[in-house]
Amino acid sequence: MAPPGVAQEPLPRRCLTLFTGFDGIDGEDEAGILRRAMAQVGALGTGRAEAGYLRLGEGLVRCPYDGQRATEALDTQVREPAGRDGPVRFPRPAWGWAFGLRERDGPRGPHGPGGPHAPDGLYGALVVSRRDRPGEDERLLLTLLVRQTAAALATAAAHRPRP
């Protein structure tokens, strides 16, 4: 959850928090990038990151550092829509959403459509929950976080040594 008062901070200050949270990310691997993104969710407002997934081969694999909140039922909900954004259900009453982490303009790159690591532009997923449906500011911040994370994952994949 966010530190007290974060949700009441002005939107520009919360955007700055988001962008500075990715400072020094050069050279970090995909797991480190996803870990940073998950940490940013609580810093942006009243939501929390429930789980993070990275693409491994043809599927999404839950990252091990997401704590005890993720379950097999959540894994199934995230994997079923093949990385599409959509609602997820939790055992407790809460709003939940799985955000696909994909290149904004679709697959591209020097290796032909999709590049070498993401044939459909999908690099992972970020699952977020809140007590209530997010307001306009929170939706904007989450969208920016998802896009920034997807771009960082695409860059990391492009710079990964080839076998």
C-alpha positions as CSV (number, residue, x, y, z in Angstrom):
1,M,0.0,0.0,0.0
2,A,1.0,3.6,-0.5
3,P,2.6,5.6,2.3
4,P,0.1,7.8,4.1
5,G,-0.9,10.8,2.0
6,V,0.5,9.5,-1.3
7,A,-3.0,9.3,-2.9
8,Q,-3.6,12.9,-2.0
9,E,-0.4,14.3,-3.6
10,P,-0.9,16.3,-6.8
11,L,-0.8,14.3,-10.0
12,P,2.4,15.9,-11.3
13,R,4.3,14.9,-8.2
14,R,3.0,11.3,-8.4
15,C,4.1,11.2,-12.1
16,L,7.6,12.4,-11.0
17,T,7.7,9.6,-8.5
18,L,6.8,7.1,-11.2
19,F,9.5,8.3,-13.6
20,T,12.3,8.6,-11.0
21,G,11.5,5.1,-9.8
22,F,13.1,3.8,-13.0
23,D,16.3,5.9,-12.7
24,G,19.4,3.8,-13.2
25,I,17.6,0.9,-14.8
26,D,20.2,0.5,-17.7
27,G,21.6,-3.0,-17.7
28,E,19.0,-4.4,-15.3
29,D,17.5,-7.8,-16.3
30,E,13.8,-8.4,-16.9
31,A,13.2,-9.7,-13.4
32,G,14.8,-6.6,-11.9
33,I,12.7,-4.3,-14.1
34,L,9.5,-6.1,-13.1
35,R,10.4,-5.9,-9.4
36,R,10.8,-2.1,-9.8
37,A,7.5,-1.8,-11.5
38,M,5.8,-3.8,-8.7
39,A,7.4,-1.6,-6.1
40,Q,6.1,1.5,-7.9
41,V,2.4,0.5,-7.8
42,G,2.1,1.3,-4.1
43,A,4.1,4.5,-4.4
44,L,1.6,5.8,-7.0
45,G,-1.6,5.5,-4.9
46,T,-3.7,3.1,-2.9
47,G,-3.3,0.0,-5.0
48,R,-0.8,-2.9,-4.7
49,A,0.9,-5.2,-7.0
50,E,-0.4,-8.7,-6.5
51,A,1.9,-10.5,-8.9
52,G,4.3,-10.1,-11.8
53,Y,4.8,-12.4,-14.7
54,L,7.5,-12.6,-17.4
55,R,7.2,-14.4,-20.7
56,L,9.3,-17.5,-20.8
57,G,9.0,-19.3,-24.2
58,E,5.3,-19.4,-25.1
59,G,3.9,-18.8,-21.6
60,L,3.8,-16.4,-18.7
61,V,5.7,-17.4,-15.5
62,R,5.1,-15.8,-12.2
63,C,8.1,-14.1,-10.7
64,P,9.1,-15.6,-7.3
65,Y,9.5,-12.3,-5.4
66,D,5.8,-11.3,-5.5
67,G,5.2,-12.4,-2.0
68,Q,2.5,-14.7,-0.8
69,R,-0.5,-13.0,-2.4
70,A,-0.4,-14.8,-5.8
71,T,-2.1,-18.1,-6.1
72,E,-2.5,-20.9,-8.7
73,A,-6.0,-19.5,-9.3
74,L,-4.6,-16.1,-10.2
75,D,-2.0,-17.7,-12.4
76,T,-4.7,-19.4,-14.4
77,Q,-6.7,-16.1,-14.7
78,V,-3.6,-14.3,-16.1
79,R,-2.6,-17.1,-18.5
80,E,-6.0,-17.8,-19.9
81,P,-6.5,-14.6,-21.9
82,A,-2.9,-14.9,-23.4
83,G,-1.6,-11.7,-22.0
84,R,-4.6,-9.5,-22.8
85,D,-5.6,-6.9,-20.3
86,G,-8.6,-7.8,-18.2
87,P,-10.2,-8.2,-14.8
88,V,-9.0,-10.7,-12.3
89,R,-10.8,-12.0,-9.2
90,F,-9.4,-12.3,-5.7
91,P,-10.8,-14.3,-2.6
92,R,-11.4,-10.9,-0.9
93,P,-13.6,-8.1,-2.2
94,A,-11.3,-6.0,-4.4
95,W,-10.9,-4.5,-7.9
96,G,-8.2,-6.4,-9.8
97,W,-6.7,-6.1,-13.2
98,A,-4.0,-7.9,-15.2
99,F,-2.1,-5.5,-17.4
100,G,-0.3,-7.1,-20.4
101,L,3.3,-5.7,-20.7
102,R,3.7,-5.3,-24.4
103,E,5.2,-3.0,-26.9
104,R,2.8,-0.1,-27.4
105,D,2.9,-0.1,-31.2
106,G,3.0,-3.9,-31.5
107,P,5.9,-6.1,-32.4
108,R,8.8,-4.6,-34.3
109,G,12.6,-4.6,-34.4
110,P,15.6,-5.6,-36.4
111,H,14.7,-9.3,-36.2
112,G,11.5,-9.0,-38.1
113,P,8.0,-8.9,-36.7
114,G,8.1,-9.3,-33.0
115,G,11.8,-9.3,-32.5
116,P,13.6,-12.3,-31.1
117,H,11.9,-12.6,-27.8
118,A,8.2,-11.6,-28.1
119,P,6.5,-12.7,-31.2
120,D,3.3,-10.9,-30.3
121,G,5.0,-8.0,-28.5
122,L,4.1,-9.4,-25.0
123,Y,6.9,-9.4,-22.4
124,G,4.9,-10.1,-19.3
125,A,2.0,-9.1,-17.1
126,L,1.5,-7.0,-14.0
127,V,-1.5,-7.7,-11.7
128,V,-2.8,-4.9,-9.5
129,S,-5.5,-4.7,-6.9
130,R,-7.3,-1.9,-5.1
131,R,-10.1,-1.8,-2.6
132,D,-12.2,0.3,-5.0
133,R,-12.2,0.9,-8.8
134,P,-9.4,3.4,-9.6
135,G,-10.2,7.0,-10.4
136,E,-9.0,8.8,-13.5
137,D,-5.7,9.8,-12.0
138,E,-4.9,6.3,-10.8
139,R,-5.8,4.8,-14.2
140,L,-3.5,7.3,-15.9
141,L,-0.6,6.5,-13.6
142,L,-1.1,2.8,-14.0
143,T,-1.2,3.1,-17.7
144,L,2.0,5.1,-17.7
145,L,3.7,2.5,-15.4
146,V,2.6,-0.3,-17.7
147,R,3.9,1.4,-20.8
148,Q,7.2,2.4,-19.1
149,T,7.7,-1.1,-17.8
150,A,6.9,-2.7,-21.2
151,A,9.4,-0.3,-22.9
152,A,12.1,-1.2,-20.4
153,L,11.4,-4.9,-20.9
154,A,11.6,-4.5,-24.6
155,T,15.0,-2.7,-24.3
156,A,16.3,-5.4,-21.9
157,A,15.3,-8.1,-24.4
158,A,16.9,-6.3,-27.3
159,H,20.2,-6.0,-25.4
160,R,20.2,-9.6,-24.0
161,P,23.1,-11.6,-25.5
162,R,22.0,-13.9,-28.3
163,P,22.9,-17.7,-28.1
